[in-house]
Amino acid sequence: MKILIIADEESKYLWDFFTPDKLEGIDMIISCGDLRAEYLEFLVTMGKAPVLYVPGNHDSRYEKHPPEGCENVDGRIVTVGGVRVLGFGGSMKYGIGPYMYTEKEMRKRIKKARRSILLHSGFDILVTHSPARGYGDMDDLPHRGFECFNELMERCRPRYLLHGHVHATYGKRFKRVIDHPSGARIINGYDRYILEYDETQKSSLTRRDVFRQLFSPFR
């Protein structure tokens, strides 16, 4: 499966200089946030792949104009071609906005999604806007990652975490790919990135394993 990951900045390659061949062979498009609804609508219309997304901290316009024809995975699991995708949008709370959360608030959101995670026997891809704390984030509050994402990966062992929020323009702070101790590969989708996903590699966790991990006390 070929997955196109996008985040934070509308790619001129895909929009300004679009040609149909640029979406050929793409099976799924995943937006990690802070992209105009019109951009996502363009991609879902011009291509043949479903577009899944989470909102970024600057996506307050989604409340009135969500991307039409696209699937919001914020706080829920959507399965495409057998691949289970779970999303948590937003950033650390540094101001006023609908998609900003404290660490405690994000933990509550994860706990709310536990039953869905159990029903799906886990998930394969975690999609977030902000990074996990210590893995591609920064020290200032607006760009600080969530510690609870680390715990969620340790418990549920997804194959990938896809995120945005930290831009390539930030210099050495930007990391495209990082390996996490849980075994997940972390990918920053800024602008665009193509992931060749091997569907034959499935999680070894059983539903019983997921139950035990999810319903033991969170820190």
GIDA-V108776 format. One record per backbone hydrogen bond with DSSP energy under -1.0 kcal/mol. CO is the residue of the C=O (numbers start at 1). NH is the residue of the N-H. E is the energy in kcal/mol with one decimal. If there is no record, write none. Layout:
co=CO nh=NH e=E
co=CO nh=NH e=E
//
This chain:
co=1 nh=197 e=-3.2
co=2 nh=27 e=-2.8
co=2 nh=28 e=-1.3
co=3 nh=195 e=-3.3
co=4 nh=30 e=-2.8
co=5 nh=193 e=-1.9
co=6 nh=32 e=-2.9
co=7 nh=9 e=-2.4
co=7 nh=191 e=-2.6
co=11 nh=15 e=-1.8
co=12 nh=17 e=-2.9
co=15 nh=18 e=-1.1
co=19 nh=22 e=-2.2
co=20 nh=23 e=-1.7
co=23 nh=26 e=-1.6
co=28 nh=4 e=-2.6
co=29 nh=52 e=-3.0
co=30 nh=6 e=-2.5
co=31 nh=54 e=-1.4
co=33 nh=8 e=-2.8
co=36 nh=40 e=-1.6
co=37 nh=41 e=-2.5
co=38 nh=42 e=-1.9
co=39 nh=43 e=-2.0
co=40 nh=44 e=-2.3
co=41 nh=45 e=-1.6
co=42 nh=46 e=-2.6
co=43 nh=47 e=-1.8
co=50 nh=29 e=-2.6
co=51 nh=71 e=-3.1
co=52 nh=31 e=-3.0
co=53 nh=73 e=-2.5
co=55 nh=90 e=-2.3
co=56 nh=59 e=-1.6
co=59 nh=62 e=-2.0
co=60 nh=63 e=-1.5
co=61 nh=65 e=-2.8
co=67 nh=70 e=-1.4
co=71 nh=53 e=-2.4
co=73 nh=76 e=-1.8
co=73 nh=87 e=-1.5
co=76 nh=87 e=-1.3
co=78 nh=85 e=-2.6
co=80 nh=83 e=-2.1
co=83 nh=80 e=-2.4
co=84 nh=124 e=-2.0
co=84 nh=125 e=-2.4
co=85 nh=78 e=-2.4
co=86 nh=127 e=-3.3
co=87 nh=75 e=-3.9
co=88 nh=129 e=-1.1
co=90 nh=130 e=-1.1
co=91 nh=101 e=-2.8
co=99 nh=91 e=-1.8
co=101 nh=93 e=-1.5
co=102 nh=106 e=-2.3
co=103 nh=107 e=-2.1
co=104 nh=108 e=-1.8
co=105 nh=109 e=-1.7
co=106 nh=110 e=-2.1
co=107 nh=111 e=-2.4
co=108 nh=112 e=-2.1
co=109 nh=113 e=-1.1
co=111 nh=114 e=-1.2
co=113 nh=117 e=-2.2
co=114 nh=118 e=-2.5
co=115 nh=119 e=-2.4
co=116 nh=120 e=-1.6
co=117 nh=122 e=-3.2
co=118 nh=121 e=-1.6
co=124 nh=159 e=-2.0
co=124 nh=160 e=-1.6
co=125 nh=86 e=-2.7
co=126 nh=162 e=-3.0
co=127 nh=88 e=-2.5
co=129 nh=164 e=-2.2
co=131 nh=146 e=-1.9
co=132 nh=135 e=-2.2
co=140 nh=143 e=-1.0
co=141 nh=144 e=-1.3
co=143 nh=138 e=-2.0
co=146 nh=133 e=-1.5
co=147 nh=151 e=-1.5
co=148 nh=152 e=-2.3
co=149 nh=153 e=-2.2
co=150 nh=154 e=-2.3
co=151 nh=155 e=-2.1
co=152 nh=156 e=-2.5
co=153 nh=157 e=-2.1
co=159 nh=185 e=-2.4
co=160 nh=126 e=-2.7
co=161 nh=187 e=-2.8
co=162 nh=128 e=-3.0
co=163 nh=189 e=-3.3
co=164 nh=166 e=-1.5
co=167 nh=170 e=-1.7
co=168 nh=171 e=-1.4
co=171 nh=174 e=-2.0
co=176 nh=188 e=-2.6
co=178 nh=186 e=-3.7
co=180 nh=183 e=-2.3
co=184 nh=180 e=-3.0
co=185 nh=161 e=-1.9
co=186 nh=178 e=-2.4
co=187 nh=163 e=-2.3
co=190 nh=192 e=-1.7
co=193 nh=5 e=-3.5
co=195 nh=3 e=-3.0
co=198 nh=201 e=-1.2
co=200 nh=202 e=-1.0
co=206 nh=210 e=-2.4
co=207 nh=211 e=-2.6
co=208 nh=212 e=-2.5
co=209 nh=213 e=-2.4
co=210 nh=214 e=-2.9
co=211 nh=215 e=-2.4
//
